[in-house]
Amino acid sequence: MRIIALIGSIYLVGATPVPAQDVRQLPVQVEQIGTAIGGDANAVVVQDGRANDIRLRQSAAGNDATLMQTGDDNSVWALQDGDAGGVNALTVAQTGTGNIALLEQYAAAGDGNHIALLQNGLNNLADLSQDGSGNRIVLDQFGDDNRAAISQTGSALVLSVTQTGNAVVGIAQTR
């Protein structure tokens, strides 16, 4: 298993992530589970600002991640589970202050799930989850105080949402 983590300004490549960060960066937790044979799991974590928090758990057999935060008091929780045929990719970028993204994915068989999230502003909240294969969510939140709760269950579900300030959306797709 190859783990890549960029935390603060230190680049780490190794079998286990070792968070090296200054006091401004406190919580970062990356847990990647799986086997070295055929079980991919990559993570890149970049934080710049104060009191940012990232927790990521990937279960391997695919999984990828890229989590970036700039600004203060931003938080991400992500869980990707994966499967024998799964991909599970995840990209999160948060710029601003007080943004929260809670993301989960579970890939059944076949192609995995893909999420891309961009939050740029203050106090945006995104709660996204996917279960099934071939699903994709793209959510862009610009401005302040956007709220999104999106859930997809089934296969081949695709959704793209853009919010531009003080917007609230709740979507549940099932196939």
Buried (B, 14 or more C-beta within 10 A) or exposed (E): BEBBBBBBEEEBEEEEBEBBBEEEBEEBEBBBBBEEEEBBBBBBBBBBBBBBBBBBBBBBBBBBBBBBBBBBBBBBBBBBBBBEBBBBBBBBBBBBBBBBBBBBBBBBEBBBBBBBBBBBBBBBBBBBBBBBBBBBBBBBBBBBBBBBBBBBBBBEBEBEBEBEEEBEBEBEBEE
